[in-house]
Amino acid sequence: MRVVVPFAPDRPKTRLAPVLDEAERAAFARAMLDDTLSVLSTLDGERGVSVDPLVLATAPVDCEAPVAVDDRRLTAAVDDRLPASDGDDPVTVVMSDLALATPEALARLFEPDADVVVAPGRGGGTNALVVRHPDFRVDYHGASVRDHRAIARAADLSVAHVDSFRLATDVDEPADLVEVLLHSEGEAARWLREADFTVATTDGRVDIERNSG
């Protein structure tokens, strides 16, 4: 199955600017991409799912998977990779910032026998998507999970949802870094630790702090 992994190396994680400068954001985003590709590789080898990853990047990037450069908005770029007619192979879209993803979590995407399988993100996003029917097209603007349900319903397509903490946790805000440090041992977590980030608890709340050296 073709797995499209959108990645924006030229617009790295702007909402992390309060805690990471631009170069750090680019390096951290790349670490999360490497984690995603590593998990997909493991899924292919151990979970009985044949995956064919394609990094859909807004600018050139050197990585272990094939790269297609497309600087259009995400919706248009992804739509061009979805099934176009009956008989086309299904396509899965997995966001590159799912630093908590595991082979077990991603394998759940392929279990439902539905035209569209959705893994919602926190805050209304769509963090992963399996598309098996050519009548479905994406819309990543705003509350995309709601829009994707509506698009499928309008086309009379079956929809399944994957309720997964690991797939729902995309890393966009400084508070999300806590989840990476607590629940991941991948490249992104390693990068944060090497950058002197740690988990701190204050007044019963969990946050991140950075050793200023």
C-alpha angles and dihedrals in degrees: 000000000000110000115197115204112192114212132176109198092167095053103042117188100303094185089066090063093107090067106020131046120225096269091048092049090052092050093046093048089052091051090054091049089052089051091051094049091046092053091048089051091052091047090054093050103041111019102058094245117123107217129185108194123206121185108219101203132181089216136017115291132178111226142135095267130065113273129215113193113217120157096187122111115288096254095055094042093051095042090061090059097050124098109286101189142012110288096032115130117260118262127215123202117203121179116234096229099067094115092166095054118125132187089254092054095046093045088063089067091069098047102079116079095220135128089240129021117194130195104193122216126217113274096029102298130132110236099176134011137183115203120192101160127071094219092069122092129174133243114191096177117113119331093006097175090061091046093049091053090050093048091051092046092050090053092047092242127153116247131198127188129214111210104203130152091205094051094041093056109086115170112239108123132053090249089060090066088073090064091051092052093046102042110025136069095182134109094284093054090045091051092052093050092048088051088057098252116150138172115259129191119207125172090345094308127114120226140149127258132185125219105234090203 
